[in-house]
Amino acid sequence: MPPELAHWDNFYVITGSAAGALIGLQFVVLALIAERPASGSAEAGAAFASPTIVHLSVVLLLSALLHAPWPSLSIPAALCGLIGFIGVAYSILVARRMRKQSTYRPAFEDWLFHFVLPLAAYGILAASPFAAPTYTREALFAIGAVALLLLFTAIHNAWDSVAYHVLVHRRDHHND
């Protein structure tokens, strides 16, 4: 393992473990609320729930990639860049899905946490391999910041989704 990555072991063990646990918890929550699917919920799920799992999975993947015993930084840097470019494309797809679905009208906070912040995170990740050869330390901090941003964004989005289903959808469903 390159010495630059050795200093990041604990960070990625913590973020990867958190992401893995939260992925499992998200599946449990979705299973619990699956009894009451609303019309259009598949479109809304693709726009709001699926990205949460994708972001947590990317954090888990980054944690595994950067914890592996690579002989140099070039391979993990290239993989981080590839993940970043795929993430940028996925963020644009999520924005299209948010506009297309008709179950819920996204507010500013939804656009911020479901599109803007993930797009920024994936954009930084896509740029990281270009900085890694010259600014290795800074690139590693940027990738760490991306992992935390995606983790916290996914936590926010998961909580927001549960709160919506429990406090809004359930209330409206009981009032029918």
C-alpha positions in Angstrom: 0.0 0.0 0.0 1.4 3.4 -0.9 2.4 5.3 2.3 0.0 8.1 1.3 -3.0 5.7 1.6 -1.8 4.1 4.8 -2.7 7.2 6.8 -6.3 6.9 5.7 -7.0 3.3 6.9 -9.1 4.3 9.9 -11.1 6.9 8.0 -12.2 4.5 5.3 -12.9 1.7 7.8 -15.2 4.1 9.6 -16.9 5.6 6.5 -17.2 2.2 4.8 -18.7 0.6 7.9 -21.2 3.4 8.3 -22.2 3.2 4.6 -22.7 -0.5 4.8 -24.8 -0.3 7.9 -26.9 2.5 6.5 -27.5 0.5 3.3 -28.9 -2.3 5.4 -31.0 0.0 7.5 -32.4 1.7 4.3 -33.6 -1.7 3.1 -35.3 -2.4 6.4 -37.1 0.9 6.3 -38.2 0.5 2.7 -39.5 -3.0 3.5 -41.5 -1.6 6.4 -43.2 1.1 4.3 -43.6 -1.1 1.3 -47.1 -2.1 2.4 -48.5 1.3 1.4 -47.2 2.1 -2.1 -48.7 5.2 -3.5 -49.5 5.7 -7.2 -46.4 7.0 -9.0 -44.2 5.6 -6.2 -41.9 3.8 -8.6 -41.0 7.1 -10.4 -40.5 8.8 -7.0 -38.5 5.9 -5.7 -36.2 6.2 -8.8 -35.8 9.9 -8.2 -35.5 9.9 -4.4 -34.8 6.5 -2.8 -32.5 4.8 -5.3 -29.9 7.6 -5.3 -29.6 7.2 -1.5 -28.5 3.6 -1.9 -26.2 4.6 -4.8 -24.4 7.3 -2.8 -24.0 4.9 0.2 -22.7 2.2 -2.2 -20.2 4.7 -3.6 -18.9 5.5 -0.1 -18.6 1.8 0.6 -16.8 1.3 -2.8 -14.4 4.2 -2.2 -13.6 2.8 1.2 -12.8 -0.6 -0.2 -10.8 0.8 -3.1 -8.7 3.1 -1.0 -8.2 0.5 1.6 -6.8 -2.1 -0.8 -3.1 -2.8 -1.0 -2.4 -1.0 -4.4 1.3 -0.9 -5.6 0.9 2.8 -6.5 -1.7 5.5 -6.5 -2.3 5.6 -10.2 -4.9 2.7 -10.3 -7.0 3.9 -7.4 -6.8 7.5 -8.7 -8.1 6.4 -12.1 -10.9 4.3 -10.6 -11.9 7.3 -8.4 -12.0 9.4 -11.6 -14.1 6.8 -13.4 -16.6 6.6 -10.5 -16.7 10.4 -10.4 -17.6 10.6 -14.1 -20.3 7.9 -13.7 -21.6 9.8 -10.7 -21.9 13.0 -12.6 -23.9 11.3 -15.3 -26.1 9.6 -12.7 -26.7 12.9 -10.9 -28.0 14.4 -14.2 -30.2 11.3 -14.6 -31.6 11.8 -11.1 -32.4 15.5 -11.8 -34.4 14.4 -14.9 -36.2 11.8 -12.8 -37.0 14.4 -10.2 -38.6 16.6 -12.8 -40.4 13.8 -14.5 -42.1 12.2 -11.4 -45.4 13.6 -10.4 -45.9 12.2 -6.8 -44.0 15.0 -5.1 -43.0 18.5 -6.1 -39.3 18.9 -5.1 -38.5 22.0 -3.0 -35.1 23.8 -2.9 -33.8 21.5 -0.2 -34.7 18.5 -2.3 -32.8 19.9 -5.3 -29.8 20.7 -3.0 -29.5 17.3 -1.4 -30.6 15.1 -4.3 -28.9 16.9 -7.1 -26.5 19.8 -6.3 -24.5 18.3 -3.5 -24.1 14.8 -5.1 -23.2 16.5 -8.5 -20.5 18.6 -6.7 -19.2 15.5 -4.9 -19.0 13.4 -8.1 -17.4 16.3 -10.0 -14.6 16.6 -7.4 -14.1 12.8 -7.5 -13.9 13.0 -11.3 -11.2 15.7 -11.1 -9.2 13.9 -8.4 -7.0 11.8 -10.6 -5.8 14.9 -12.4 -4.6 16.4 -9.1 -3.3 13.2 -7.6 0.2 13.1 -9.3 1.1 16.6 -8.2 -1.1 17.3 -5.2 -1.4 13.8 -3.7 -2.2 14.9 -0.2 -4.9 17.4 -1.4 -6.4 14.9 -3.7 -6.7 12.4 -0.9 -8.4 15.0 1.3 -10.7 15.8 -1.6 -11.7 12.2 -2.0 -12.2 11.9 1.8 -14.4 15.0 1.6 -16.4 13.4 -1.2 -17.0 10.3 0.9 -18.2 12.3 3.8 -20.4 14.6 1.6 -22.0 11.6 0.0 -22.4 9.8 3.3 -24.1 12.9 5.0 -26.2 13.6 1.9 -27.4 10.0 1.9 -28.2 10.2 5.7 -30.1 13.4 5.2 -32.0 11.9 2.2 -32.8 8.7 4.0 -34.1 10.6 7.0 -36.1 13.0 4.8 -37.7 10.0 3.0 -38.7 8.3 6.3 -40.0 11.5 7.7 -42.1 12.1 4.6 -43.6 8.6 4.7 -44.2 8.6 8.4 -45.3 12.2 9.0 -46.9 13.2 5.7 -47.9 10.2 3.6 -49.1 8.2 6.6 -51.1 11.2 7.9 -52.7 11.8 4.5 -53.4 8.0 4.2 -55.1 7.9 7.6 -57.3 11.0 6.8 -58.8 9.3 3.7 
